[in-house]
Amino acid sequence: MALTAAAALVLTLAGCTAPVPVETPATVETPMVDPSVQSPSPSPTASATQAADEHASPESTPSDGAVSYANCDGAPLPVPAESDEELAAGTVFGLRPFMLRDSGPRAGAQGEVTVDENGDPTSYLVVEGDDIQSVAQRFCLPAIEFDYLNLINAVRRERLGPLYPGDTLNLSPYTITTVGDQDGVVYDNDVSYLAGDAPLPPQR
């Protein structure tokens, strides 16, 4: 009777430890991709498009009056006066007088320009941040012709640079003796040695 009870206990424990069936996960099939078919490239994000627009050149910006970058092609450049008629009519220290062209404000040349009745620039009011190279470029004077701006300011300024906010630069060969100052001072320099035998153009 004791053996029978022990056998029953063993059978009971064996039933409790029977293995639990494990479910096998379903197989996932990977679709085949045709290599000849290319996925479309993603379109640029709004931030990337904005960054590209910020780096656009000023020349590509439509002119609205506030930003004007006119082309300097064909702008007049200093040429020596040669004929007796040209010398007698007056020169800018040996150069033919001509009116500069304003190609529009830019970094380093944001000052105000005064024009005459023909729309030609006659003076420039320096503002903070201006530099003489940028001002010369604004008026279509490349580095090689930089001296022309210096010459038409030689009478009333001690030297062309440095620039001070509030300075007036002369831009016209006809106001060499009447327009221009430097740091609040109007100079009266003797520049006859630059003119030689030729007089200045008629001054206004």
HELIX and SHEET records of a PDB file:
HELIX    1   1 ALA A    2  CYS A   16  1                                  15    
HELIX    2   2 ALA A   46  GLU A   54  1                                   9    
HELIX    3   3 PRO A   58  SER A   60  5                                   3    
HELIX    4   4 ASP A   84  ALA A   89  1                                   6    
HELIX    5   5 ILE A  132  ARG A  138  1                                   7    
HELIX    6   6 ALA A  143  GLU A  145  5                                   3    
HELIX    7   7 ASP A  147  LEU A  151  1                                   5    
HELIX    8   8 SER A  192  ALA A  195  1                                   4    
SHEET    1   A 3 GLU A 112  VAL A 115  0                                        
SHEET    2   A 3 PRO A 121  LEU A 125 -1                                        
SHEET    3   A 3 THR A 168  ASN A 170 -1                                        
END                                                                             
